[in-house]
Amino acid sequence: MTTDDKSEILAVNEAFYRGFEKRDIKAVSQIWWQGSSSTCVHPGGNVLVGWDLIRSSWEVIFKNTDYLEIDTEVINVDIGQAIAYIILVEKVTQVNSNRRLDAQSIATNSFRKMAQKWYLVHHHGSPIMRR
């Protein structure tokens, strides 16, 4: 793993979280691999397989959220020639109908390089009860 590789995958990961934070489905869609093999597990949720289900889940989250703020703390980055993963802590502040929720999750984001571009192919978030 070179410094350039690490910078590149961290930038893609950051773009995912900025799109998530802005509730911008177009931005999030540009990062996700839109194939039938993509998978996503939201904290406390079921496994979603395929872009159509994943996209729908993000649309519901965005529709039901008035405000999002997300800070991340990267724990580990590992990059191969075509596969990379990042393990991180997500610190999320979510506001909906004047109710504020602060939560932390441990997440794994897996990326695959296709046609010289990194795509998110798997996101798995699990709630952190104590840290």
Short mmCIF file of the C-alpha atoms (twelve columns), coordinates in Angstrom:
data_MODEL
# 
_entry.id   MODEL 
# 
loop_
_atom_site.group_PDB 
_atom_site.id 
_atom_site.type_symbol 
_atom_site.label_atom_id 
_atom_site.label_alt_id 
_atom_site.label_comp_id 
_atom_site.label_asym_id 
_atom_site.label_seq_id 
_atom_site.Cartn_x 
_atom_site.Cartn_y 
_atom_site.Cartn_z 
_atom_site.pdbx_PDB_model_num 
ATOM 1   C CA . MET A 1   0.000   0.000  0.000   1 
ATOM 2   C CA . THR A 2   1.447   3.328  -1.059  1 
ATOM 3   C CA . THR A 3   0.665   6.702  0.461   1 
ATOM 4   C CA . ASP A 4   -1.179  7.600  -2.765  1 
ATOM 5   C CA . ASP A 5   -3.315  4.435  -2.536  1 
ATOM 6   C CA . LYS A 6   -4.209  5.200  1.055   1 
ATOM 7   C CA . SER A 7   -5.024  8.840  0.278   1 
ATOM 8   C CA . GLU A 8   -7.198  7.773  -2.657  1 
ATOM 9   C CA . ILE A 9   -9.280  5.222  -0.726  1 
ATOM 10  C CA . LEU A 10  -9.658  7.550  2.261   1 
ATOM 11  C CA . ALA A 11  -10.907 10.290 -0.102  1 
ATOM 12  C CA . VAL A 12  -13.536 7.954  -1.578  1 
ATOM 13  C CA . ASN A 13  -14.590 6.921  1.926   1 
ATOM 14  C CA . GLU A 14  -14.818 10.575 2.987   1 
ATOM 15  C CA . ALA A 15  -16.919 11.391 -0.092  1 
ATOM 16  C CA . PHE A 16  -19.330 8.615  0.919   1 
ATOM 17  C CA . TYR A 17  -19.749 10.106 4.399   1 
ATOM 18  C CA . ARG A 18  -20.155 13.668 3.081   1 
ATOM 19  C CA . GLY A 19  -22.884 12.481 0.706   1 
ATOM 20  C CA . PHE A 20  -24.476 10.550 3.571   1 
ATOM 21  C CA . GLU A 21  -24.289 13.599 5.849   1 
ATOM 22  C CA . LYS A 22  -25.827 15.869 3.181   1 
ATOM 23  C CA . ARG A 23  -28.534 13.267 2.493   1 
ATOM 24  C CA . ASP A 24  -27.523 13.410 -1.159  1 
ATOM 25  C CA . ILE A 25  -28.586 10.202 -2.900  1 
ATOM 26  C CA . LYS A 26  -26.853 11.276 -6.126  1 
ATOM 27  C CA . ALA A 27  -23.494 11.671 -4.359  1 
ATOM 28  C CA . VAL A 28  -23.906 8.375  -2.498  1 
ATOM 29  C CA . SER A 29  -24.938 6.639  -5.737  1 
ATOM 30  C CA . GLN A 30  -21.710 7.707  -7.452  1 
ATOM 31  C CA . ILE A 31  -19.681 5.862  -4.827  1 
ATOM 32  C CA . TRP A 32  -21.709 2.638  -4.498  1 
ATOM 33  C CA . TRP A 33  -21.271 -0.218 -6.934  1 
ATOM 34  C CA . GLN A 34  -24.754 -0.501 -8.385  1 
ATOM 35  C CA . GLY A 35  -24.675 -4.209 -9.049  1 
ATOM 36  C CA . SER A 36  -26.625 -7.096 -7.597  1 
ATOM 37  C CA . SER A 37  -23.678 -8.223 -5.448  1 
ATOM 38  C CA . SER A 38  -23.402 -5.051 -3.329  1 
ATOM 39  C CA . THR A 39  -24.372 -5.518 0.325   1 
ATOM 40  C CA . CYS A 40  -25.284 -3.212 3.181   1 
ATOM 41  C CA . VAL A 41  -26.123 -3.713 6.846   1 
ATOM 42  C CA . HIS A 42  -27.318 -0.637 8.705   1 
ATOM 43  C CA . PRO A 43  -26.908 -0.751 12.514  1 
ATOM 44  C CA . GLY A 44  -29.520 -3.153 13.841  1 
ATOM 45  C CA . GLY A 45  -30.789 -3.898 10.327  1 
ATOM 46  C CA . ASN A 46  -31.005 -6.851 7.992   1 
ATOM 47  C CA . VAL A 47  -28.592 -7.642 5.190   1 
ATOM 48  C CA . LEU A 48  -29.552 -5.762 2.047   1 
ATOM 49  C CA . VAL A 49  -28.316 -7.379 -1.163  1 
ATOM 50  C CA . GLY A 50  -28.263 -5.512 -4.453  1 
ATOM 51  C CA . TRP A 51  -28.186 -1.836 -5.309  1 
ATOM 52  C CA . ASP A 52  -31.971 -1.435 -5.615  1 
ATOM 53  C CA . LEU A 53  -32.569 -2.431 -1.969  1 
ATOM 54  C CA . ILE A 54  -29.540 -0.485 -0.773  1 
ATOM 55  C CA . ARG A 55  -30.584 2.675  -2.597  1 
ATOM 56  C CA . SER A 56  -34.125 2.390  -1.209  1 
ATOM 57  C CA . SER A 57  -32.745 2.084  2.327   1 
ATOM 58  C CA . TRP A 58  -30.693 5.270  1.925   1 
ATOM 59  C CA . GLU A 59  -33.682 7.096  0.454   1 
ATOM 60  C CA . VAL A 60  -35.796 6.150  3.510   1 
ATOM 61  C CA . ILE A 61  -33.042 7.271  5.901   1 
ATOM 62  C CA . PHE A 62  -32.640 10.576 4.068   1 
ATOM 63  C CA . LYS A 63  -36.403 11.181 3.845   1 
ATOM 64  C CA . ASN A 64  -36.902 10.544 7.572   1 
ATOM 65  C CA . THR A 65  -34.002 12.708 8.743   1 
ATOM 66  C CA . ASP A 66  -34.040 16.480 9.086   1 
ATOM 67  C CA . TYR A 67  -30.343 16.853 9.923   1 
ATOM 68  C CA . LEU A 68  -27.258 14.619 10.004  1 
ATOM 69  C CA . GLU A 69  -23.769 15.196 11.284  1 
ATOM 70  C CA . ILE A 70  -21.198 12.430 10.964  1 
ATOM 71  C CA . ASP A 71  -17.675 12.290 12.324  1 
ATOM 72  C CA . THR A 72  -15.473 9.303  11.637  1 
ATOM 73  C CA . GLU A 73  -12.450 7.853  13.342  1 
ATOM 74  C CA . VAL A 74  -10.482 5.508  11.105  1 
ATOM 75  C CA . ILE A 75  -9.133  2.482  12.953  1 
ATOM 76  C CA . ASN A 76  -7.599  0.494  10.108  1 
ATOM 77  C CA . VAL A 77  -7.081  0.694  6.350   1 
ATOM 78  C CA . ASP A 78  -5.971  -2.236 4.215   1 
ATOM 79  C CA . ILE A 79  -5.529  -2.008 0.461   1 
ATOM 80  C CA . GLY A 80  -4.785  -4.672 -2.117  1 
ATOM 81  C CA . GLN A 81  -4.622  -4.354 -5.891  1 
ATOM 82  C CA . ALA A 82  -8.391  -4.391 -6.372  1 
ATOM 83  C CA . ILE A 83  -9.882  -4.712 -2.864  1 
ATOM 84  C CA . ALA A 84  -9.663  -2.331 0.080   1 
ATOM 85  C CA . TYR A 85  -11.395 -2.050 3.397   1 
ATOM 86  C CA . ILE A 86  -11.651 0.571  6.089   1 
ATOM 87  C CA . ILE A 87  -12.708 -0.099 9.657   1 
ATOM 88  C CA . LEU A 88  -13.889 2.982  11.486  1 
ATOM 89  C CA . VAL A 89  -16.074 4.425  14.189  1 
ATOM 90  C CA . GLU A 90  -19.037 6.483  13.033  1 
ATOM 91  C CA . LYS A 91  -20.233 9.185  15.414  1 
ATOM 92  C CA . VAL A 92  -23.662 10.199 14.161  1 
ATOM 93  C CA . THR A 93  -25.947 13.006 15.274  1 
ATOM 94  C CA . GLN A 94  -29.379 12.673 13.726  1 
ATOM 95  C CA . VAL A 95  -32.286 15.081 14.156  1 
ATOM 96  C CA . ASN A 96  -35.831 14.283 13.131  1 
ATOM 97  C CA . SER A 97  -38.978 16.115 14.255  1 
ATOM 98  C CA . ASN A 98  -36.939 18.060 16.846  1 
ATOM 99  C CA . ARG A 99  -35.661 14.811 18.396  1 
ATOM 100 C CA . ARG A 100 -31.899 14.450 18.565  1 
ATOM 101 C CA . LEU A 101 -30.159 11.088 18.579  1 
ATOM 102 C CA . ASP A 102 -26.426 10.676 19.151  1 
ATOM 103 C CA . ALA A 103 -25.079 7.227  18.321  1 
ATOM 104 C CA . GLN A 104 -21.816 5.469  17.638  1 
ATOM 105 C CA . SER A 105 -21.319 2.548  15.309  1 
ATOM 106 C CA . ILE A 106 -18.354 0.463  14.298  1 
ATOM 107 C CA . ALA A 107 -18.346 0.150  10.519  1 
ATOM 108 C CA . THR A 108 -16.549 -1.767 7.833   1 
ATOM 109 C CA . ASN A 109 -16.541 -0.283 4.352   1 
ATOM 110 C CA . SER A 110 -15.259 -2.573 1.603   1 
ATOM 111 C CA . PHE A 111 -14.254 -1.176 -1.766  1 
ATOM 112 C CA . ARG A 112 -13.423 -2.791 -5.071  1 
ATOM 113 C CA . LYS A 113 -11.442 -1.155 -7.851  1 
ATOM 114 C CA . MET A 114 -13.116 -1.530 -11.223 1 
ATOM 115 C CA . ALA A 115 -12.180 0.370  -14.380 1 
ATOM 116 C CA . GLN A 116 -9.595  2.362  -12.395 1 
ATOM 117 C CA . LYS A 117 -12.191 3.623  -9.905  1 
ATOM 118 C CA . TRP A 118 -12.896 2.534  -6.322  1 
ATOM 119 C CA . TYR A 119 -16.518 1.610  -5.573  1 
ATOM 120 C CA . LEU A 120 -18.138 0.855  -2.230  1 
ATOM 121 C CA . VAL A 121 -19.372 -2.744 -2.460  1 
ATOM 122 C CA . HIS A 122 -20.164 -3.407 1.205   1 
ATOM 123 C CA . HIS A 123 -21.052 -1.284 4.226   1 
ATOM 124 C CA . HIS A 124 -21.705 -2.881 7.599   1 
ATOM 125 C CA . GLY A 125 -22.496 -0.765 10.641  1 
ATOM 126 C CA . SER A 126 -23.017 -2.191 14.137  1 
ATOM 127 C CA . PRO A 127 -24.028 -0.183 17.189  1 
ATOM 128 C CA . ILE A 128 -21.437 0.376  19.892  1 
ATOM 129 C CA . MET A 129 -22.980 -0.070 23.295  1 
ATOM 130 C CA . ARG A 130 -19.889 0.866  25.294  1 
ATOM 131 C CA . ARG A 131 -16.519 2.220  24.354  1 
# 
